[in-house]
Amino acid sequence: MSLRIKKGDKISVIAGKDKGKTGKVLKFDRTKEKLIAEGINIAKKHARRKSESEQGGIKEIPALIHVSNVMLFCTSCNKGVRFGIKVSDDKTKARICKKCQKVI
């Protein structure tokens, strides 16, 4: 299955507790079909102090979110959109927005 979402893409959440938020993809796992985005799906983790210099407490870390709950974000449409692949004359592929036909 070709998902076509890559590290560095801007995405919009379409389902879940963070519906409507946008963020940049930090990590993408193709085998699990899940990703980590900045500012989205933040989980709280209780951490014990491991050394004298390190501080324990509650830390907020980004958690995985399934790729079916996100869409690519188009900056010209200013929302999450479906996208297609356009092949140019020199055989290079580009992802385009289905609504405005601009390159994402």
C-alpha positions in Angstrom: 0.0 0.0 0.0 1.4 3.3 -1.1 0.6 6.0 1.5 2.6 8.9 0.1 2.9 10.8 3.3 6.5 11.7 4.2 8.6 13.2 6.9 8.3 17.0 6.8 4.8 17.1 5.3 2.2 19.4 6.9 -0.9 17.4 7.9 -4.4 18.1 9.3 -6.1 15.7 11.8 -9.6 14.6 10.7 -10.6 12.3 13.6 -9.9 11.9 17.3 -9.3 14.2 20.2 -7.1 16.5 18.2 -9.5 17.0 15.3 -8.8 20.2 13.4 -5.2 20.6 14.5 -2.4 20.9 12.0 1.3 19.9 12.4 4.4 18.8 10.7 5.3 15.1 10.4 8.4 14.3 12.6 8.5 10.5 12.1 6.6 8.0 9.8 6.5 4.3 10.3 5.4 2.5 7.1 5.1 -0.9 8.7 2.6 0.2 11.4 1.1 2.9 9.2 1.4 5.4 12.0 3.1 8.7 12.4 4.3 11.3 15.0 3.5 15.0 14.3 4.5 18.0 16.4 1.8 19.3 18.7 -0.6 16.5 17.9 -1.7 13.5 20.1 0.4 14.6 23.1 0.6 12.0 25.9 1.7 12.4 29.5 4.4 10.1 30.7 5.4 9.7 34.4 9.2 9.5 34.5 11.3 8.5 37.5 14.6 10.3 38.2 17.4 8.1 37.0 20.4 10.1 38.3 21.1 13.1 40.6 21.2 15.6 37.8 18.1 14.3 35.9 14.7 15.5 37.0 11.7 13.2 37.3 8.0 14.1 37.0 5.3 14.2 34.3 6.6 14.7 30.8 4.6 15.4 27.7 5.6 13.4 24.6 4.1 13.1 21.2 2.4 9.7 20.6 1.6 7.8 17.4 -1.5 8.5 15.4 -2.8 6.3 12.6 -2.5 7.6 9.0 -6.2 7.1 8.4 -6.9 9.9 10.9 -4.9 12.6 9.0 -4.9 14.3 5.6 -2.3 16.4 3.8 -2.7 20.1 4.4 -2.9 22.4 1.4 -1.6 25.9 2.2 -3.6 27.6 -0.7 -6.9 25.9 0.3 -6.0 26.3 4.0 -7.4 22.9 5.0 -6.8 19.1 4.8 -7.4 17.9 1.2 -7.2 14.8 -1.0 -4.3 14.7 -3.3 -3.3 13.2 -6.6 -0.1 12.5 -8.5 0.8 14.5 -11.6 3.7 13.4 -13.9 5.3 16.2 -15.8 7.0 16.0 -19.2 10.4 15.3 -17.7 9.0 12.2 -15.9 9.1 13.8 -12.4 6.2 13.2 -10.0 4.5 15.8 -7.9 1.6 15.7 -5.4 -1.2 18.1 -6.3 -4.3 19.2 -4.4 -7.5 17.8 -6.0 -9.4 21.1 -5.3 -7.0 23.8 -6.5 -4.6 21.7 -8.6 -1.5 23.3 -7.0 1.6 21.4 -5.9 1.6 20.4 -2.2 
